[in-house]
């Protein structure tokens, strides 16, 4: 019986360590998710600014009508 008691103590200790590791992994995954959201939001902001700048810098290349001179041959 003593041997079984020792094994159960080891099992209990290992389960507590495993539970702590799972909890820590969960917290780490949440932190990574939050960071991913922040990066995505920042890229969206950057793209928006770049698109606005591009639309403001568009050159007008419309052809202007040319007036032909009558005396040119």
Phi and psi restraints in degrees (value plus and minus 20) as a CYANA .aco file:
   2 UNK   PHI     -81.4   -41.4
   2 UNK   PSI     -62.1   -22.1
   3 UNK   PHI     -81.5   -41.5
   3 UNK   PSI     -61.2   -21.2
   4 UNK   PHI     -85.1   -45.1
   4 UNK   PSI     -58.3   -18.3
   5 UNK   PHI     -83.5   -43.5
   5 UNK   PSI     -61.3   -21.3
   6 UNK   PHI     -85.1   -45.1
   6 UNK   PSI     -62.8   -22.8
   7 UNK   PHI     -82.7   -42.7
   7 UNK   PSI     -59.3   -19.3
   8 UNK   PHI     -87.1   -47.1
   8 UNK   PSI     -58.1   -18.1
   9 UNK   PHI     -81.9   -41.9
   9 UNK   PSI     -63.7   -23.7
  10 UNK   PHI     -81.9   -41.9
  10 UNK   PSI     -64.5   -24.5
  11 UNK   PHI     -79.3   -39.3
  11 UNK   PSI     -65.4   -25.4
  12 UNK   PHI     -82.2   -42.2
  12 UNK   PSI     -63.9   -23.9
  13 UNK   PHI     -82.5   -42.5
  13 UNK   PSI     -64.3   -24.3
  14 UNK   PHI     -86.7   -46.7
  14 UNK   PSI     -58.0   -18.0
  15 UNK   PHI     -84.3   -44.3
  15 UNK   PSI     -60.0   -20.0
  16 UNK   PHI     -84.2   -44.2
  16 UNK   PSI     -61.7   -21.7
  17 UNK   PHI     -83.8   -43.8
  17 UNK   PSI     -62.6   -22.6
  18 UNK   PHI     -82.6   -42.6
  18 UNK   PSI     -64.1   -24.1
  19 UNK   PHI     -81.5   -41.5
  19 UNK   PSI     -61.1   -21.1
  20 UNK   PHI     -83.1   -43.1
  20 UNK   PSI     -61.9   -21.9
  21 UNK   PHI     -84.6   -44.6
  21 UNK   PSI     -60.8   -20.8
  22 UNK   PHI     -85.3   -45.3
  22 UNK   PSI     -62.9   -22.9
  23 UNK   PHI     -80.7   -40.7
  23 UNK   PSI     -65.0   -25.0
  24 UNK   PHI     -84.6   -44.6
  24 UNK   PSI     -60.8   -20.8
  25 UNK   PHI     -82.8   -42.8
  25 UNK   PSI     -59.3   -19.3
  26 UNK   PHI     -83.2   -43.2
  26 UNK   PSI     -64.9   -24.9
  27 UNK   PHI     -82.9   -42.9
  27 UNK   PSI     -62.0   -22.0
  28 UNK   PHI     -82.8   -42.8
  28 UNK   PSI     -61.3   -21.3
  29 UNK   PHI     -83.6   -43.6
  29 UNK   PSI     -60.1   -20.1
  30 UNK   PHI     -83.3   -43.3
  30 UNK   PSI     -62.9   -22.9
  31 UNK   PHI     -81.5   -41.5
  31 UNK   PSI     -63.3   -23.3
  32 UNK   PHI     -83.9   -43.9
  32 UNK   PSI     -60.2   -20.2
  33 UNK   PHI     -82.9   -42.9
  33 UNK   PSI     -63.9   -23.9
  34 UNK   PHI     -81.9   -41.9
  34 UNK   PSI     -65.4   -25.4
  35 UNK   PHI     -82.1   -42.1
  35 UNK   PSI     -61.3   -21.3
  36 UNK   PHI     -80.6   -40.6
  36 UNK   PSI     -63.0   -23.0
  37 UNK   PHI     -83.0   -43.0
  37 UNK   PSI     -62.3   -22.3
  38 UNK   PHI     -83.4   -43.4
  38 UNK   PSI     -62.4   -22.4
  39 UNK   PHI     -84.1   -44.1
  39 UNK   PSI     -64.3   -24.3
  40 UNK   PHI     -81.1   -41.1
  40 UNK   PSI     -64.0   -24.0
  41 UNK   PHI     -82.6   -42.6
  41 UNK   PSI     -60.7   -20.7
  42 UNK   PHI     -86.1   -46.1
  42 UNK   PSI     -62.7   -22.7
  43 UNK   PHI     -81.8   -41.8
  43 UNK   PSI     -58.7   -18.7
  44 UNK   PHI     -82.8   -42.8
  44 UNK   PSI     -62.9   -22.9
  45 UNK   PHI     -82.9   -42.9
  45 UNK   PSI     -63.5   -23.5
  46 UNK   PHI     -83.7   -43.7
  46 UNK   PSI     -65.7   -25.7
  47 UNK   PHI     -81.1   -41.1
  47 UNK   PSI     -60.4   -20.4
  48 UNK   PHI     -82.0   -42.0
  48 UNK   PSI     -65.3   -25.3
  49 UNK   PHI     -84.2   -44.2
  49 UNK   PSI     -63.7   -23.7
  50 UNK   PHI     -83.8   -43.8
  50 UNK   PSI     -60.8   -20.8
  51 UNK   PHI     -85.8   -45.8
  51 UNK   PSI     -59.8   -19.8
  52 UNK   PHI     -83.8   -43.8
  52 UNK   PSI     -63.0   -23.0
  53 UNK   PHI     -83.7   -43.7
  53 UNK   PSI     -61.6   -21.6
  54 UNK   PHI     -82.1   -42.1
  54 UNK   PSI     -62.0   -22.0
  55 UNK   PHI     -90.2   -50.2
  55 UNK   PSI     -47.0    -7.0
  56 UNK   PHI     -98.9   -58.9
  56 UNK   PSI     -42.0    -2.0
  57 UNK   PHI    -121.9   -81.9
  57 UNK   PSI      -9.4    30.6
  58 UNK   PHI     -89.6   -49.6
  58 UNK   PSI     109.0   149.0
  59 UNK   PHI    -106.7   -66.7
  59 UNK   PSI     125.0   165.0
  60 UNK   PHI    -111.1   -71.1
  60 UNK   PSI      88.5   128.5
  61 UNK   PHI    -127.5   -87.5
  61 UNK   PSI       4.0    44.0
  62 UNK   PHI     -84.4   -44.4
  62 UNK   PSI     118.8   158.8
  63 UNK   PHI     -94.6   -54.6
  63 UNK   PSI     115.9   155.9
  64 UNK   PHI    -114.8   -74.8
  64 UNK   PSI     121.0   161.0
  65 UNK   PHI     -83.8   -43.8
  65 UNK   PSI     117.1   157.1
  66 UNK   PHI    -118.0   -78.0
  66 UNK   PSI     123.6   163.6
  67 UNK   PHI    -118.1   -78.1
  67 UNK   PSI      98.0   138.0
  68 UNK   PHI    -101.4   -61.4
  68 UNK   PSI     115.4   155.4
  69 UNK   PHI    -100.9   -60.9
  69 UNK   PSI     117.4   157.4
  70 UNK   PHI     -91.8   -51.8
  70 UNK   PSI     -46.8    -6.8
  71 UNK   PHI    -110.6   -70.6
  71 UNK   PSI     -21.1    18.9
  72 UNK   PHI     -98.9   -58.9
  72 UNK   PSI     115.4   155.4
